[in-house]
Amino acid sequence: MNKENFGGGNPTQRIVCFGDSITRGISFVQERLRLISPTYPAELASRLKVRGAYQVFNKGHFNATSQDLLRRVQRDVDDIMPNLVLLEAGANDSDMLWEDVANAPDSPHQARVPLEQFIENMATLVTHLRNDGVSVAVLSLFPLDPARYYSFLSQRYSSSISHWIARCGGITWWQDQYNHALEGLTGSLHVTWIDVRAWVAETTSLNDFLGPDGVHPTPWGYRAFGNFIAAELQNRHLI
């Protein structure tokens, strides 16, 4: 279990950042995915120091899908008894099993977690947390840089994936379907929606924000992301 947390003493508010490698703090460095510092939960905790007693827990897990988060919610979230959970998921759910695609580029392929199942999982997570009296904010799917991501995938697997990607309409289009459905879910459940994709599009460039794999943020990107989340929580009166 990931035990990284920030803050101490007798916190008046516990915040759990619950999600995948974006929450954990993974970046593509020297041709490898590595855990780096800063992470967005660490940056969030740093910003909250001036606002009083908070404790921020980083409960991000590499390669996690919404199904993985469902399996982990008891030990990663419930046992902490948080006041607020920041829920970040979807990038891995909407991703493909690229080795299978490379081996059979003319065959149909499904995302790791089908869209309907992803939305059901996220609804279950939100409902579970809110039934425990926890405030929840759901983050949009992260943006990606399709050109760099395709290049990364082709080098790791095979250029044959380009054939399949062209047929299905592109991973950006596919990911957008998940993000749109997730935003709709948050509206129907009346839960806070934090649109990271729109923020990145309006404030910075993907070249600065994302690393060479086109998916994971750079160290600068993580710092900017943590600062953005802190500002959003303040603006939404969640802290």
MOUR-V347192 format. One record per residue. N is the residue number from 1. SS is DSSP state (a for helix, b for strand, c for the rest). PSI is psi in whole degrees, 0 to 359 (NA if undefined). NEAR is the number of other C-alpha atoms within 12 Angstrom. Layout:
[[N & SS & PSI & NEAR] [N & SS & PSI & NEAR]]
This chain:
[[1 & c & 136 & 18] [2 & c & 118 & 23] [3 & c & 9 & 18] [4 & c & 126 & 25] [5 & b & 164 & 29] [6 & b & 137 & 29] [7 & c & 179 & 28] [8 & c & 197 & 17] [9 & c & 219 & 12] [10 & c & 85 & 11] [11 & c & 143 & 22] [12 & c & 343 & 20] [13 & b & 130 & 29] [14 & b & 131 & 35] [15 & b & 125 & 41] [16 & b & 124 & 45] [17 & b & 110 & 49] [18 & b & 119 & 49] [19 & b & 209 & 48] [20 & c & 210 & 35] [21 & a & 336 & 37] [22 & a & 321 & 51] [23 & a & 318 & 46] [24 & a & 322 & 39] [25 & c & 47 & 41] [26 & b & 138 & 33] [27 & b & 158 & 34] [28 & b & 107 & 26] [29 & b & 129 & 21] [30 & c & 47 & 10] [31 & c & 23 & 13] [32 & b & 151 & 16] [33 & b & 124 & 25] [34 & b & 151 & 23] [35 & b & 128 & 24] [36 & c & 172 & 26] [37 & c & 133 & 24] [38 & c & 165 & 30] [39 & c & 163 & 41] [40 & a & 323 & 46] [41 & a & 324 & 45] [42 & a & 318 & 38] [43 & a & 321 & 34] [44 & a & 314 & 40] [45 & a & 321 & 37] [46 & a & 319 & 26] [47 & a & 330 & 31] [48 & a & 348 & 31] [49 & a & 326 & 21] [50 & a & 353 & 13] [51 & a & 3 & 18] [52 & c & 205 & 19] [53 & c & 111 & 22] [54 & b & 155 & 31] [55 & b & 125 & 36] [56 & b & 127 & 42] [57 & b & 130 & 41] [58 & b & 106 & 40] [59 & b & 53 & 42] [60 & b & 148 & 40] [61 & c & 131 & 31] [62 & c & 132 & 27] [63 & c & 14 & 27] [64 & c & 141 & 30] [65 & c & 176 & 38] [66 & a & 328 & 39] [67 & a & 322 & 28] [68 & a & 320 & 29] [69 & a & 322 & 36] [70 & a & 319 & 30] [71 & a & 335 & 17] [72 & a & 352 & 24] [73 & a & 327 & 34] [74 & a & 305 & 21] [75 & a & 331 & 18] [76 & a & 334 & 31] [77 & c & 303 & 39] [78 & a & 318 & 29] [79 & a & 340 & 17] [80 & a & 337 & 28] [81 & c & 61 & 26] [82 & c & 164 & 31] [83 & c & 328 & 30] [84 & b & 138 & 36] [85 & b & 131 & 44] [86 & b & 112 & 44] [87 & b & 118 & 45] [88 & b & 116 & 44] [89 & c & 167 & 44] [90 & c & 329 & 46] [91 & c & 318 & 40] [92 & c & 325 & 36] [93 & c & 316 & 37] [94 & c & 353 & 38] [95 & c & 164 & 37] [96 & c & 164 & 30] [97 & c & 90 & 22] [98 & a & 332 & 32] [99 & a & 320 & 20] [100 & a & 319 & 21] [101 & a & 315 & 30] [102 & a & 324 & 26] [103 & a & 338 & 19] [104 & c & 68 & 21] [105 & c & 347 & 25] [106 & c & 358 & 18] [107 & c & 157 & 17] [108 & c & 147 & 18] [109 & c & 147 & 25] [110 & c & 154 & 21] [111 & c & 163 & 28] [112 & c & 320 & 27] [113 & c & 115 & 29] [114 & c & 151 & 26] [115 & a & 313 & 29] [116 & a & 321 & 21] [117 & a & 322 & 23] [118 & a & 312 & 34] [119 & a & 320 & 32] [120 & a & 317 & 22] [121 & a & 315 & 29] [122 & a & 322 & 43] [123 & a & 319 & 32] [124 & a & 317 & 23] [125 & a & 311 & 41] [126 & a & 314 & 39] [127 & a & 318 & 23] [128 & a & 312 & 22] [129 & a & 317 & 34] [130 & a & 328 & 24] [131 & a & 336 & 14] [132 & c & 5 & 22] [133 & c & 19 & 16] [134 & c & 135 & 28] [135 & b & 143 & 33] [136 & b & 136 & 39] [137 & b & 128 & 41] [138 & b & 129 & 40] [139 & b & 144 & 41] [140 & c & 165 & 37] [141 & c & 147 & 41] [142 & c & 148 & 41] [143 & c & 160 & 37] [144 & c & 160 & 36] [145 & c & 103 & 30] [146 & a & 322 & 28] [147 & a & 313 & 22] [148 & a & 326 & 22] [149 & a & 317 & 31] [150 & a & 319 & 30] [151 & a & 317 & 21] [152 & a & 315 & 27] [153 & a & 319 & 29] [154 & a & 321 & 24] [155 & a & 325 & 19] [156 & a & 326 & 18] [157 & c & 273 & 22] [158 & c & 150 & 22] [159 & c & 349 & 23] [160 & c & 341 & 26] [161 & a & 335 & 34] [162 & a & 325 & 29] [163 & a & 314 & 22] [164 & a & 317 & 28] [165 & a & 317 & 32] [166 & a & 323 & 19] [167 & a & 324 & 19] [168 & a & 349 & 23] [169 & c & 357 & 16] [170 & c & 146 & 25] [171 & a & 331 & 34] [172 & a & 315 & 28] [173 & a & 316 & 20] [174 & a & 314 & 29] [175 & a & 325 & 36] [176 & a & 327 & 25] [177 & a & 320 & 28] [178 & a & 316 & 35] [179 & a & 317 & 36] [180 & a & 317 & 23] [181 & a & 322 & 27] [182 & a & 319 & 41] [183 & a & 319 & 30] [184 & a & 321 & 21] [185 & a & 315 & 29] [186 & a & 325 & 30] [187 & a & 317 & 17] [188 & a & 331 & 16] [189 & a & 356 & 22] [190 & c & 50 & 18] [191 & c & 152 & 31] [192 & b & 131 & 31] [193 & b & 124 & 33] [194 & b & 113 & 34] [195 & c & 88 & 27] [196 & a & 323 & 33] [197 & a & 314 & 29] [198 & a & 320 & 20] [199 & a & 313 & 25] [200 & a & 316 & 28] [201 & a & 326 & 18] [202 & a & 337 & 11] [203 & a & 340 & 16] [204 & c & 184 & 19] [205 & c & 150 & 22] [206 & a & 330 & 31] [207 & a & 322 & 24] [208 & a & 325 & 24] [209 & a & 322 & 32] [210 & b & 150 & 35] [211 & c & 188 & 33] [212 & c & 338 & 29] [213 & c & 352 & 32] [214 & c & 10 & 30] [215 & c & 309 & 37] [216 & c & 140 & 46] [217 & b & 157 & 43] [218 & c & 169 & 34] [219 & a & 318 & 29] [220 & a & 319 & 27] [221 & a & 318 & 36] [222 & a & 319 & 37] [223 & a & 314 & 29] [224 & a & 321 & 30] [225 & a & 314 & 39] [226 & a & 320 & 34] [227 & a & 321 & 27] [228 & a & 315 & 28] [229 & a & 318 & 40] [230 & a & 315 & 32] [231 & a & 319 & 22] [232 & a & 317 & 26] [233 & a & 322 & 28] [234 & a & 314 & 16] [235 & a & 328 & 13] [236 & c & 3 & 17] [237 & c & 37 & 13] [238 & c & 348 & 25] [239 & c & NA & 32]]
